[in-house]
Amino acid sequence: MTGEIFRDAWGIPHLRADGARELARVQGRVTALDRAWQLEVERHRFQGTSASFLGAEALPWDRFVRRARLDDTARRCFDALERRDPETSEWVRAYVDGVNESLAEGARRSPEFAQAGLAPGRWEPWAPLGIWLGIHILFAGFPAKLWREQVVRHLGAGAVGLFAADGPATSGSNGWLVSGERTVTGHAIIAGDPHRFIEEPGVYQQIHLSCPEFDVIGLAVPGVPGIAHFGHTGTVAWAITNAMADYQDLYRERLRRTGAGVEALDPDGVWRRAVRHTEVVEVAGEEPAEVEVIETERGPVIVGGPEGLPEGVPDGLSEGSQDGLSEGLQEGFSAGRVLADGPLAVTLRYPPRVTADLGFSALLPLLRARSVADVDRAVGLWAEPVNVVQAADTEGGLLHRVAGKVPVRSEANRTRLVPAWQPGHEWRGWHETPRGGLTDGVAAMANQRGLAAPLGVEFAPPHRADRITALLGEKDHWSAADMPAIHMDTQLASAEPLLGMLRALETLTPEAARIRRTLLAWDRHMDADSAAAAGYAAVRGAVVRRLAAHPAFAALSAPPAYPQVLLPWLSLLPRVGFALEHLLRAEELYGIDRAEIVREAVEEVAAATGGQLTGTWGDTHRLAPWRALPTGPYDGPGLSGDHDCVLCTSAVPGLTDLSARGPAARYVWDLADREASRWVVPLGASGIPASPHHRDQLPLWVGGDLVPVVTDFTKLEKESDV
């Protein structure tokens, strides 16, 4: 036996080989066969070459990744991996070899190549590292620092907390660990669901990897070998949630051109030469675009250049806007304002660019893990993204910790842009990552301010985590079969502030009063078949639009001319939508009559419906997955859930009810019996549109059902030897 590909009833690949390296080659082959289009899109995205076949709409992304130097960082990290960990680098090479062996065949099966006029390329050994970087470069949400600066500039520091919430551009997760003392089998259960943009094909690949060293099932990232985030080896299982840590910094830079190139002003007052070159981005149907790439000692320039920031981008805080800032922040912003008369740019400092380490040395040890101690050692090698890890083994071992690299630096670095020419903003080592335990035999993580609080700035509201904990408290003992009920819970705790204001209104038309009675009698569950949930969402959207249009927020309504890739973090309407709970609860809100806004909103909905809520939430709250090459409208199914529900199917209140972000997979890992584990993805195992397994899991995902995990090769259908 060299390598074998098997399939289960859902088309999920089950792979077997003589050794880990050969197994990686087979994993690369099957991924290229099933997901050739997805692989090539992701490769072009990290290289900054996607506009060459996707056209001008992809150019802003290509500009950003060229300036951020993702491809060069991936190469640098792979070169360092070869020196530091040759076994892992050879294992990665084997995966890439497998991709190259099958990519042409996979492309022939995928009609998107012909539609885009794209021929499959050849993968370099560092491509998996580049794909990892491309997927996660915005994961920590560094553009939120640009938003905070805008808020402080126009509303003052006290307003920052009003908008502090996770939003539509943030990746999150639910995850819960139930110890053996709280299960019917006496062995632990781990369950949850990662929340990301729903893509077609999906961002996670169900897979089974088996060789004499290990036998692991889990969710792989297409283009990356092994199983990083969610896996079960038979004796130990692990899963992650986004820790919401802050580990990327933005610096204001003073740059100047000289006869020799570009120089940057360093903290010691010396102008030093920056790295500079020009790259050309090919654009389908248009002229090529030039991109100037500049890198200072802090990192690559992602905004502006030697000629300064784009028009309308602030170069520092205005006078009087520092009230409420810490002394360190005042010092940093004062320095930025004093020297703002020279040309400014913004650089990005991110850990792999500094350390040449993406944490890939953790991947093989995870596959070989037999206990939580093994998982603990493996994730100690992790770099980014920074995650909360939960693990359990068959001997009763439990693990609940943060893993990843978070730099030690000033408080100012963590919250906003800092002046590169000012001492005190350098990185000074790495934080020790926190560890936690269980309470009453359970631990629930849902991106809330908890275990990772010392490492982050903004976290998700506590509603999802509190609800999961409350649900787990309703029974003394749980089974794997019980877990989908938690996955699919639709209670919306964040609805209360708006409903409370609606309850207090005195003067309403009869139609609006009828709407109010319906909403106050509503059970607060965002179910797809609920007319009341649809009515709540309609009133909420109208409130959000009115708040965002209020003159008090006018200065935030037009974001500065930052690169297009960063603008989702700077858009006022989504910010208001996701911070609505804070904005309605605030003791005072810049003189805004919130009660009147709520009254106007319910009257708007009453006028549109005649006071009769006949449509349901699922009529408008529909799945809208991202596709690199749209081929027409996608008639997605109606969904239950909402952003602050455990069933986190995010829309953008006030803008659209369509859901582009939600559970990118669901899993239940049973430590008593791995075959009792379950999983599901939003669409299917195959990225080929004509495959019967392209969308065959979608009805299960919508309805809350899960696919059985099968690991017995005698119960699988053999597809081929490779």
C-alpha positions as semicolon CSV with decimal commas, in nm:
position;residue;x (nm);y (nm);z (nm)
1;M;0,000;0,000;0,000
2;T;0,124;0,347;-0,090
3;G;-0,191;0,552;-0,059
4;E;-0,564;0,487;-0,075
5;I;-0,870;0,710;-0,107
6;F;-1,200;0,594;0,039
7;R;-1,535;0,775;0,057
8;D;-1,830;0,752;0,291
9;A;-2,195;0,807;0,201
10;W;-2,146;1,185;0,207
11;G;-1,842;1,186;-0,021
12;I;-1,610;1,272;0,268
13;P;-1,253;1,158;0,189
14;H;-1,098;0,894;0,414
15;L;-0,729;0,853;0,337
16;R;-0,485;0,578;0,427
17;A;-0,110;0,556;0,357
18;D;0,212;0,391;0,473
19;G;0,343;0,696;0,657
20;A;0,279;1,057;0,750
21;R;0,465;1,202;0,453
22;E;0,289;0,980;0,199
23;L;-0,042;1,055;0,369
24;A;0,021;1,428;0,323
25;R;0,074;1,367;-0,048
26;V;-0,257;1,180;-0,068
27;Q;-0,430;1,461;0,125
28;G;-0,294;1,712;-0,126
29;R;-0,412;1,494;-0,415
30;V;-0,767;1,445;-0,292
31;T;-0,802;1,813;-0,205
32;A;-0,693;1,910;-0,556
33;L;-0,941;1,662;-0,703
34;D;-1,232;1,786;-0,488
35;R;-1,150;2,156;-0,460
36;A;-0,918;2,263;-0,741
37;W;-1,100;2,593;-0,801
38;Q;-1,098;2,683;-0,432
39;L;-0,728;2,600;-0,401
40;E;-0,632;2,816;-0,696
41;V;-0,847;3,107;-0,581
42;E;-0,678;3,097;-0,240
43;R;-0,330;3,067;-0,391
44;H;-0,389;3,368;-0,613
45;R;-0,535;3,562;-0,321
46;F;-0,226;3,532;-0,101
47;Q;0,000;3,605;-0,400
48;G;-0,199;3,915;-0,492
49;T;-0,274;3,786;-0,841
50;S;-0,650;3,725;-0,820
51;A;-0,737;4,032;-1,030
52;S;-0,565;3,860;-1,323
53;F;-0,876;3,643;-1,370
54;L;-1,140;3,793;-1,138
55;G;-1,100;4,145;-1,274
56;A;-1,093;4,491;-1,120
57;E;-1,316;4,398;-0,827
58;A;-1,031;4,187;-0,691
59;L;-0,769;4,461;-0,735
60;P;-0,812;4,622;-0,388
61;W;-0,738;4,288;-0,223
62;D;-0,437;4,226;-0,447
63;R;-0,300;4,572;-0,366
64;F;-0,339;4,508;0,005
65;V;-0,166;4,167;0,013
66;R;0,116;4,294;-0,211
67;R;0,177;4,587;0,021
68;A;0,143;4,365;0,330
69;R;0,396;4,123;0,174
70;L;0,202;3,803;0,239
71;D;0,379;3,599;-0,029
72;D;0,721;3,708;0,092
73;T;0,622;3,633;0,453
74;A;0,507;3,284;0,356
75;R;0,839;3,221;0,181
76;R;1,030;3,353;0,480
77;C;0,833;3,132;0,718
78;F;0,887;2,824;0,502
79;D;1,261;2,889;0,474
80;A;1,278;2,916;0,854
81;L;1,069;2,598;0,890
82;E;1,316;2,409;0,671
83;R;1,601;2,512;0,899
84;R;1,415;2,467;1,229
85;D;1,192;2,167;1,159
86;P;1,293;1,977;0,844
87;E;1,048;1,693;0,912
88;T;0,751;1,930;0,900
89;S;0,883;2,118;0,597
90;E;0,919;1,791;0,406
91;W;0,567;1,693;0,512
92;V;0,438;2,025;0,376
93;R;0,632;1,965;0,053
94;A;0,466;1,625;0,021
95;Y;0,123;1,787;0,046
96;V;0,219;2,038;-0,224
97;D;0,348;1,754;-0,442
98;G;0,008;1,589;-0,412
99;V;-0,170;1,910;-0,508
100;N;0,050;1,949;-0,815
101;E;-0,008;1,587;-0,917
102;S;-0,388;1,624;-0,927
103;L;-0,454;1,993;-0,987
104;A;-0,493;1,963;-1,364
105;E;-0,740;1,677;-1,328
106;G;-0,932;1,866;-1,062
107;A;-0,945;2,171;-1,287
108;R;-1,098;1,965;-1,568
109;R;-1,380;1,872;-1,329
110;S;-1,442;2,234;-1,224
111;P;-1,627;2,454;-1,478
112;E;-1,513;2,775;-1,307
113;F;-1,169;2,747;-1,471
114;A;-1,319;2,770;-1,817
115;Q;-1,559;3,046;-1,712
116;A;-1,273;3,256;-1,575
117;G;-1,028;3,166;-1,850
118;L;-0,787;3,041;-1,584
119;A;-0,536;2,759;-1,624
120;P;-0,422;2,582;-1,307
121;G;-0,075;2,689;-1,196
122;R;0,204;2,518;-1,011
123;W;0,224;2,531;-0,634
124;E;0,543;2,625;-0,456
125;P;0,633;2,461;-0,121
126;W;0,532;2,769;0,078
127;A;0,182;2,790;-0,073
128;P;0,008;2,627;0,228
129;L;0,167;2,887;0,456
130;G;0,057;3,163;0,221
131;I;-0,300;3,033;0,219
132;W;-0,300;3,025;0,599
133;L;-0,178;3,384;0,605
134;G;-0,427;3,501;0,345
135;I;-0,720;3,350;0,534
136;H;-0,615;3,493;0,871
137;I;-0,440;3,827;0,805
138;L;-0,760;4,016;0,896
139;F;-0,867;3,767;1,163
140;A;-0,751;3,980;1,457
141;G;-0,933;4,283;1,321
142;F;-0,650;4,536;1,325
143;P;-0,864;4,780;1,116
144;A;-1,075;4,830;1,430
145;K;-0,792;5,056;1,550
146;L;-0,868;5,289;1,260
147;W;-1,234;5,294;1,365
148;R;-1,148;5,374;1,727
149;E;-0,937;5,667;1,612
150;Q;-1,231;5,800;1,415
151;V;-1,462;5,766;1,714
152;V;-1,219;5,939;1,949
153;R;-1,154;6,216;1,696
154;H;-1,521;6,298;1,642
155;L;-1,703;6,187;1,959
156;G;-1,436;6,162;2,225
157;A;-1,280;5,868;2,405
158;G;-1,593;5,793;2,603
159;A;-1,770;5,684;2,285
160;V;-1,527;5,400;2,210
161;G;-1,699;5,165;2,456
162;L;-2,039;5,232;2,301
163;F;-1,927;5,069;1,978
164;A;-1,712;4,793;2,135
165;A;-1,859;4,472;1,999
166;D;-1,776;4,201;1,751
167;G;-1,916;4,282;1,409
168;P;-1,980;4,141;1,065
169;A;-1,613;4,132;0,967
170;T;-1,511;3,940;1,281
171;S;-1,461;3,564;1,289
172;G;-1,592;3,393;1,600
173;S;-1,695;3,056;1,734
174;N;-1,894;2,869;1,993
175;G;-1,721;2,592;2,181
176;W;-1,806;2,397;2,492
177;L;-1,635;2,123;2,689
178;V;-1,839;1,891;2,911
179;S;-1,635;1,676;3,149
180;G;-1,708;1,310;3,211
181;E;-1,881;1,384;3,542
182;R;-2,153;1,561;3,341
183;T;-2,206;1,303;3,060
184;V;-2,405;0,981;3,043
185;T;-2,094;0,782;2,945
186;G;-1,852;0,920;3,202
187;H;-1,628;1,049;2,921
188;A;-1,596;1,407;2,803
189;I;-1,771;1,565;2,505
190;I;-1,644;1,864;2,305
191;A;-1,884;2,046;2,074
192;G;-1,919;2,375;1,893
193;D;-1,919;2,560;1,565
194;P;-1,672;2,806;1,410
195;H;-1,832;3,123;1,270
196;R;-1,683;3,253;0,949
197;F;-1,801;3,385;0,618
198;I;-1,987;3,101;0,450
199;E;-1,805;3,024;0,127
200;E;-1,881;2,798;-0,165
201;P;-1,692;2,564;-0,142
202;G;-1,665;2,573;0,237
203;V;-1,365;2,692;0,433
204;Y;-1,351;2,361;0,625
205;Q;-1,298;2,017;0,474
206;Q;-1,420;1,707;0,659
207;I;-1,143;1,449;0,634
208;H;-1,004;1,126;0,784
209;L;-0,627;1,075;0,787
210;S;-0,486;0,730;0,874
211;C;-0,136;0,582;0,877
212;P;0,056;0,356;1,118
213;E;0,145;0,658;1,334
214;F;-0,203;0,804;1,377
215;D;-0,568;0,788;1,277
216;V;-0,742;1,126;1,296
217;I;-1,074;1,271;1,184
218;G;-1,132;1,641;1,174
219;L;-1,187;1,963;0,985
220;A;-0,896;2,062;0,760
221;V;-0,840;2,394;0,585
222;P;-0,822;2,325;0,210
223;G;-0,470;2,403;0,095
224;V;-0,311;2,326;0,435
225;P;-0,194;1,977;0,537
226;G;-0,312;1,802;0,850
227;I;-0,592;1,906;1,084
228;A;-0,522;2,223;1,278
229;H;-0,834;2,342;1,458
230;F;-1,081;2,059;1,516
231;G;-0,971;1,697;1,546
232;H;-1,026;1,360;1,718
233;T;-0,750;1,098;1,728
234;G;-0,955;0,833;1,906
235;T;-0,795;0,897;2,245
236;V;-0,789;1,278;2,250
237;A;-0,996;1,548;2,081
238;W;-0,951;1,923;2,052
239;A;-1,131;2,231;1,924
240;I;-1,078;2,607;1,920
241;T;-1,258;2,939;1,940
242;N;-1,127;3,282;1,845
243;A;-0,963;3,430;2,156
244;M;-1,030;3,784;2,026
245;A;-0,669;3,869;2,112
246;D;-0,496;4,179;1,977
247;Y;-0,160;4,083;1,825
248;Q;-0,116;4,314;1,524
249;D;-0,013;4,679;1,545
250;L;-0,051;4,985;1,325
251;Y;0,217;5,256;1,324
252;R;0,211;5,606;1,181
253;E;0,531;5,653;0,987
254;R;0,715;5,959;0,863
255;L;0,866;5,878;0,526
256;R;1,070;6,078;0,275
257;R;1,210;6,009;-0,067
258;T;1,582;6,041;-0,127
259;G;1,803;5,980;-0,426
260;A;1,860;5,628;-0,296
261;G;1,497;5,540;-0,230
262;V;1,271;5,590;0,074
263;E;1,367;5,660;0,435
264;A;1,165;5,631;0,757
265;L;1,215;5,822;1,082
266;D;1,298;5,577;1,363
267;P;1,242;5,623;1,739
268;D;1,604;5,728;1,795
269;G;1,553;6,028;1,564
270;V;1,756;5,878;1,277
271;W;1,621;5,850;0,922
272;R;1,689;5,498;0,794
273;R;1,642;5,348;0,453
274;A;1,327;5,145;0,404
275;V;1,292;4,845;0,174
276;R;1,123;4,956;-0,147
277;H;1,030;4,809;-0,483
278;T;0,746;4,824;-0,736
279;E;0,524;4,533;-0,838
280;V;0,279;4,505;-1,127
281;V;-0,067;4,355;-1,077
282;E;-0,232;4,214;-1,388
283;V;-0,604;4,298;-1,413
284;A;-0,837;4,105;-1,642
285;G;-0,991;4,338;-1,898
286;E;-0,793;4,643;-1,786
287;E;-0,445;4,788;-1,787
288;P;-0,200;4,649;-1,528
289;A;-0,171;4,838;-1,199
290;E;0,155;4,931;-1,031
291;V;0,194;4,887;-0,656
292;E;0,475;5,048;-0,460
293;V;0,586;4,816;-0,180
294;I;0,763;4,981;0,114
295;E;0,870;4,825;0,443
296;T;1,015;5,003;0,747
297;E;1,164;4,851;1,061
298;R;0,809;4,822;1,198
299;G;0,659;4,646;0,900
300;P;0,513;4,694;0,552
301;V;0,330;5,014;0,460
302;I;-0,038;4,939;0,395
303;V;-0,176;5,296;0,379
304;G;-0,018;5,604;0,224
305;G;0,348;5,649;0,141
306;P;0,623;5,910;0,116
307;E;0,373;6,158;-0,028
308;G;0,151;6,117;0,276
309;L;-0,182;5,963;0,363
310;P;-0,472;5,960;0,115
311;E;-0,688;6,271;0,117
312;G;-0,932;6,268;0,407
313;V;-0,733;6,022;0,620
314;P;-0,656;6,177;0,961
315;D;-0,295;6,229;1,062
316;G;-0,364;6,243;1,437
317;L;-0,626;6,336;1,695
318;S;-0,781;6,679;1,704
319;E;-0,738;6,904;2,005
320;G;-0,972;6,820;2,289
321;S;-1,047;6,469;2,167
322;Q;-0,810;6,310;2,417
323;D;-1,039;6,349;2,716
324;G;-1,077;6,013;2,883
325;L;-0,766;5,863;2,726
326;S;-0,501;5,703;2,939
327;E;-0,175;5,891;2,991
328;G;0,001;5,654;2,752
329;L;-0,254;5,715;2,479
330;Q;-0,238;6,091;2,528
331;E;0,139;6,078;2,491
332;G;0,121;5,874;2,171
333;F;-0,143;6,088;2,006
334;S;0,023;6,410;2,111
335;A;0,343;6,298;1,940
336;G;0,145;6,208;1,630
337;R;-0,011;6,552;1,619
338;V;0,309;6,744;1,682
339;L;0,490;6,583;1,390
340;A;0,192;6,558;1,159
341;D;0,325;6,835;0,936
342;G;0,539;6,582;0,746
343;P;0,415;6,308;0,511
344;L;0,268;6,014;0,699
345;A;0,196;5,651;0,618
346;V;0,064;5,351;0,813
347;T;0,259;5,029;0,862
348;L;0,133;4,690;0,981
349;R;0,336;4,483;1,224
350;Y;0,221;4,122;1,251
351;P;0,394;3,830;1,430
352;P;0,491;3,601;1,139
353;R;0,655;3,894;0,962
354;V;0,865;3,946;1,276
355;T;0,936;3,585;1,379
356;A;0,921;3,398;1,045
357;D;0,704;3,145;1,227
358;L;0,342;3,055;1,143
359;G;0,316;2,775;1,397
360;F;0,320;2,492;1,142
361;S;0,546;2,290;1,373
362;A;0,233;2,223;1,579
363;L;0,054;2,035;1,299
364;L;0,231;1,696;1,305
365;P;0,237;1,676;1,688
366;L;-0,139;1,739;1,687
367;L;-0,195;1,445;1,453
368;R;0,027;1,227;1,675
369;A;-0,137;1,339;2,000
370;R;-0,270;1,070;2,234
371;S;-0,348;1,281;2,541
372;V;-0,429;1,637;2,644
373;A;-0,065;1,670;2,750
374;D;0,035;1,600;2,389
375;V;-0,216;1,857;2,261
376;D;-0,092;2,107;2,518
377;R;0,269;2,066;2,401
378;A;0,165;2,091;2,037
379;V;-0,038;2,411;2,070
380;G;0,248;2,559;2,268
381;L;0,412;2,587;1,925
382;W;0,113;2,776;1,784
383;A;0,153;3,127;1,640
384;E;-0,161;3,267;1,481
385;P;-0,448;3,311;1,487
386;V;-0,459;3,325;1,866
387;N;-0,722;3,081;1,990
388;V;-0,881;2,937;2,300
389;V;-0,816;2,562;2,289
390;Q;-1,034;2,301;2,457
391;A;-0,925;1,937;2,468
392;A;-1,016;1,614;2,644
393;D;-0,885;1,259;2,639
394;T;-1,013;0,912;2,722
395;E;-0,822;0,904;3,051
396;G;-1,015;1,201;3,189
397;G;-0,760;1,468;3,102
398;L;-0,896;1,815;3,025
399;L;-0,739;2,128;2,875
400;H;-0,868;2,485;2,853
401;R;-0,608;2,741;2,749
402;V;-0,514;3,019;2,508
403;A;-0,256;2,940;2,239
404;G;-0,067;3,173;2,008
405;K;0,173;3,466;2,004
406;V;0,066;3,801;2,149
407;P;0,340;4,065;2,175
408;V;0,412;4,256;2,494
409;R;0,395;4,629;2,418
410;S;0,242;4,954;2,537
411;E;-0,131;4,992;2,599
412;A;-0,144;5,250;2,321
413;N;-0,033;4,990;2,065
414;R;-0,325;4,767;2,159
415;T;-0,597;5,023;2,101
416;R;-0,502;5,265;1,820
417;L;-0,229;5,377;1,583
418;V;0,100;5,478;1,746
419;P;0,381;5,704;1,617
420;A;0,673;5,504;1,482
421;W;0,917;5,785;1,556
422;Q;0,831;5,788;1,927
423;P;1,016;5,555;2,170
424;G;0,809;5,318;2,379
425;H;0,607;5,137;2,113
426;E;0,843;4,852;2,035
427;W;0,757;4,485;2,097
428;R;0,921;4,345;2,411
429;G;0,868;3,971;2,397
430;W;0,553;3,758;2,416
431;H;0,275;3,720;2,667
432;E;0,232;3,404;2,867
433;T;-0,098;3,263;2,743
434;P;-0,368;3,219;3,011
435;R;-0,506;2,887;3,127
436;G;-0,844;2,813;3,277
437;G;-1,054;2,541;3,428
438;L;-1,413;2,421;3,427
439;T;-1,704;2,533;3,642
440;D;-1,952;2,263;3,746
441;G;-1,790;2,034;3,493
442;V;-1,835;2,259;3,189
443;A;-1,651;2,537;3,007
444;A;-1,819;2,750;2,740
445;M;-1,632;2,989;2,512
446;A;-1,804;3,215;2,260
447;N;-1,553;3,499;2,205
448;Q;-1,666;3,672;2,525
449;R;-1,442;3,861;2,764
450;G;-1,314;3,569;2,967
451;L;-1,003;3,357;2,963
452;A;-0,831;3,574;2,699
453;A;-0,935;3,910;2,850
454;P;-0,575;4,019;2,928
455;L;-0,480;3,976;2,562
456;G;-0,764;4,156;2,385
457;V;-0,950;4,484;2,355
458;E;-1,293;4,413;2,208
459;F;-1,491;4,096;2,269
460;A;-1,829;3,956;2,177
461;P;-2,121;4,027;2,412
462;P;-2,163;3,751;2,672
463;H;-2,503;3,637;2,543
464;R;-2,392;3,327;2,350
465;A;-2,158;3,206;2,623
466;D;-2,415;3,272;2,895
467;R;-2,686;3,092;2,701
468;I;-2,468;2,786;2,636
469;T;-2,377;2,770;3,005
470;A;-2,743;2,806;3,105
471;L;-2,852;2,532;2,867
472;L;-2,582;2,298;2,994
473;G;-2,709;2,366;3,347
474;E;-3,055;2,234;3,261
475;K;-2,944;1,869;3,275
476;D;-2,710;1,681;3,501
477;H;-2,580;1,450;3,229
478;W;-2,541;1,502;2,857
479;S;-2,486;1,277;2,556
480;A;-2,337;1,348;2,216
481;A;-2,686;1,316;2,068
482;D;-2,806;1,604;2,288
483;M;-2,564;1,861;2,149
484;P;-2,747;1,976;1,833
485;A;-3,016;2,129;2,054
486;I;-2,749;2,367;2,185
487;H;-2,606;2,432;1,839
488;M;-2,949;2,539;1,717
489;D;-3,068;2,754;2,009
490;T;-3,219;3,081;1,884
491;Q;-3,283;3,287;2,200
492;L;-3,186;3,652;2,142
493;A;-3,097;3,811;2,476
494;S;-2,978;4,133;2,310
495;A;-3,336;4,213;2,204
496;E;-3,434;4,333;2,551
497;P;-3,315;4,699;2,535
498;L;-3,515;4,768;2,220
499;L;-3,821;4,584;2,349
500;G;-3,794;4,772;2,678
501;M;-3,802;5,106;2,498
502;L;-4,091;4,985;2,284
503;R;-4,280;4,884;2,598
504;A;-4,243;5,235;2,742
505;L;-4,385;5,420;2,441
506;E;-4,712;5,601;2,512
507;T;-4,854;5,735;2,185
508;L;-4,883;5,498;1,890
509;T;-5,123;5,455;1,603
510;P;-5,351;5,149;1,627
511;E;-5,140;4,968;1,366
512;A;-4,815;5,038;1,552
513;A;-4,975;4,940;1,882
514;R;-5,068;4,606;1,724
515;I;-4,706;4,555;1,618
516;R;-4,594;4,637;1,972
517;R;-4,833;4,384;2,127
518;T;-4,700;4,116;1,896
519;L;-4,337;4,191;1,978
520;L;-4,390;4,213;2,354
521;A;-4,563;3,873;2,346
522;W;-4,281;3,725;2,136
523;D;-4,072;3,449;2,296
524;R;-3,741;3,617;2,192
525;H;-3,644;3,330;1,963
526;M;-3,523;3,412;1,611
527;D;-3,688;3,114;1,444
528;A;-3,717;3,100;1,067
529;D;-4,094;3,042;1,085
530;S;-4,158;3,328;1,330
531;A;-4,350;3,634;1,213
532;A;-4,270;3,811;1,539
533;A;-3,896;3,757;1,484
534;A;-3,935;3,912;1,139
535;G;-4,121;4,206;1,293
536;Y;-3,852;4,256;1,554
537;A;-3,581;4,252;1,285
538;A;-3,776;4,506;1,079
539;V;-3,816;4,746;1,373
540;R;-3,452;4,695;1,470
541;G;-3,337;4,774;1,117
542;A;-3,542;5,092;1,109
543;V;-3,397;5,201;1,445
544;V;-3,043;5,133;1,324
545;R;-3,092;5,335;1,006
546;R;-3,234;5,630;1,197
547;L;-2,954;5,627;1,455
548;A;-2,688;5,603;1,185
549;A;-2,845;5,897;1,000
550;H;-2,863;6,118;1,310
551;P;-2,655;6,438;1,288
552;A;-2,472;6,338;1,608
553;F;-2,297;6,067;1,409
554;A;-2,261;6,260;1,083
555;A;-1,882;6,284;1,108
556;L;-1,860;5,903;1,115
557;S;-2,091;5,847;0,819
558;A;-1,825;5,894;0,550
559;P;-1,514;5,689;0,634
560;P;-1,171;5,825;0,537
561;A;-1,012;5,714;0,212
562;Y;-0,845;5,406;0,353
563;P;-0,791;5,105;0,125
564;Q;-1,118;4,938;0,033
565;V;-1,022;4,614;0,210
566;L;-1,029;4,797;0,545
567;L;-1,358;4,983;0,499
568;P;-1,594;4,719;0,647
569;W;-1,448;4,803;0,988
570;L;-1,515;5,174;0,930
571;S;-1,874;5,164;0,805
572;L;-2,110;5,343;1,044
573;L;-2,432;5,153;0,973
574;P;-2,297;4,805;1,064
575;R;-2,121;4,954;1,366
576;V;-2,450;5,096;1,491
577;G;-2,630;4,770;1,411
578;F;-2,396;4,551;1,612
579;A;-2,361;4,802;1,897
580;L;-2,735;4,875;1,921
581;E;-2,765;4,719;2,265
582;H;-2,495;4,951;2,404
583;L;-2,636;5,256;2,227
584;L;-2,985;5,200;2,364
585;R;-2,867;5,123;2,718
586;A;-2,635;5,425;2,745
587;E;-2,748;5,677;3,006
588;E;-2,717;5,958;2,752
589;L;-2,642;5,950;2,379
590;Y;-2,534;6,291;2,248
591;G;-2,881;6,438;2,289
592;I;-3,047;6,179;2,065
593;D;-3,411;6,113;2,153
594;R;-3,395;5,736;2,132
595;A;-3,756;5,687;2,238
596;E;-3,869;5,900;1,948
597;I;-3,647;5,703;1,709
598;V;-3,801;5,378;1,831
599;R;-4,151;5,525;1,793
600;E;-4,074;5,636;1,436
601;A;-3,929;5,294;1,357
602;V;-4,233;5,097;1,474
603;E;-4,462;5,339;1,292
604;E;-4,257;5,282;0,975
605;V;-4,303;4,906;1,003
606;A;-4,673;4,949;1,085
607;A;-4,724;5,166;0,777
608;A;-4,550;4,910;0,557
609;T;-4,748;4,614;0,694
610;G;-5,079;4,767;0,800
611;G;-4,998;4,638;1,146
612;Q;-5,016;4,275;1,029
613;L;-4,692;4,075;1,047
614;T;-4,748;3,806;0,787
615;G;-4,395;3,735;0,664
616;T;-4,152;3,521;0,863
617;W;-3,788;3,570;0,958
618;G;-3,680;3,298;0,718
619;D;-3,842;3,484;0,427
620;T;-3,565;3,746;0,434
621;H;-3,299;3,589;0,659
622;R;-3,149;3,364;0,395
623;L;-2,809;3,208;0,335
624;A;-2,587;3,410;0,100
625;P;-2,250;3,234;0,064
626;W;-1,948;3,404;-0,090
627;R;-1,842;3,279;-0,431
628;A;-1,526;3,396;-0,606
629;L;-1,701;3,374;-0,942
630;P;-2,073;3,450;-0,904
631;T;-2,282;3,281;-1,171
632;G;-2,613;3,448;-1,088
633;P;-2,837;3,495;-0,785
634;Y;-2,819;3,232;-0,512
635;D;-3,159;3,129;-0,380
636;G;-3,043;3,033;-0,033
637;P;-3,263;2,866;0,225
638;G;-3,432;3,059;0,503
639;L;-3,240;3,046;0,831
640;S;-3,314;3,060;1,200
641;G;-3,077;3,244;1,434
642;D;-2,915;3,586;1,453
643;H;-2,580;3,740;1,542
644;D;-2,618;3,714;1,923
645;C;-2,793;3,375;1,921
646;V;-2,602;3,053;1,984
647;L;-2,718;2,978;1,631
648;C;-2,508;3,267;1,506
649;T;-2,628;3,337;1,152
650;S;-2,523;3,698;1,110
651;A;-2,701;3,954;0,900
652;V;-2,623;4,328;0,910
653;P;-2,911;4,504;1,089
654;G;-3,033;4,807;0,899
655;L;-2,864;4,696;0,579
656;T;-2,968;4,340;0,493
657;D;-3,129;4,034;0,649
658;L;-2,920;3,804;0,428
659;S;-2,667;3,596;0,621
660;A;-2,317;3,572;0,476
661;R;-2,156;3,463;0,804
662;G;-2,244;3,175;1,032
663;P;-2,143;2,823;1,140
664;A;-1,881;2,715;0,887
665;A;-1,907;2,366;1,040
666;R;-2,060;2,197;1,343
667;Y;-1,898;1,915;1,536
668;V;-1,953;1,691;1,838
669;W;-1,648;1,498;1,956
670;D;-1,737;1,205;2,185
671;L;-1,447;1,070;2,392
672;A;-1,641;0,758;2,489
673;D;-1,680;0,640;2,131
674;R;-1,538;0,829;1,834
675;E;-1,799;0,669;1,607
676;A;-2,068;0,841;1,816
677;S;-1,919;1,175;1,709
678;R;-2,104;1,387;1,454
679;W;-2,027;1,673;1,214
680;V;-2,172;1,877;0,930
681;V;-2,071;2,160;0,694
682;P;-2,298;2,420;0,532
683;L;-2,287;2,280;0,179
684;G;-2,102;1,955;0,111
685;A;-1,771;1,773;0,089
686;S;-1,714;1,846;-0,280
687;G;-1,630;2,174;-0,446
688;I;-1,739;2,046;-0,786
689;P;-2,083;2,185;-0,878
690;A;-2,191;1,870;-1,062
691;S;-2,104;1,640;-0,773
692;P;-2,390;1,488;-0,572
693;H;-2,190;1,591;-0,265
694;H;-2,165;1,960;-0,356
695;R;-2,463;2,066;-0,142
696;D;-2,600;1,743;0,002
697;Q;-2,531;1,847;0,364
698;L;-2,711;2,181;0,329
699;P;-3,055;2,052;0,441
700;L;-2,895;1,891;0,745
701;W;-2,703;2,209;0,830
702;V;-3,017;2,421;0,801
703;G;-3,223;2,181;1,011
704;G;-2,964;2,117;1,281
705;D;-2,886;1,756;1,191
706;L;-2,536;1,611;1,183
707;V;-2,357;1,351;0,972
708;P;-2,226;1,036;1,144
709;V;-1,850;1,007;1,178
710;V;-1,727;0,680;1,025
711;T;-1,369;0,562;1,083
712;D;-1,396;0,188;1,005
713;F;-1,245;0,145;0,659
714;T;-1,447;-0,175;0,606
715;K;-1,761;0,041;0,606
716;L;-1,624;0,279;0,341
717;E;-1,613;0,259;-0,037
718;K;-1,268;0,251;-0,190
719;E;-1,224;0,503;-0,470
720;S;-0,865;0,453;-0,581
721;D;-0,504;0,378;-0,504
722;V;-0,272;0,676;-0,547
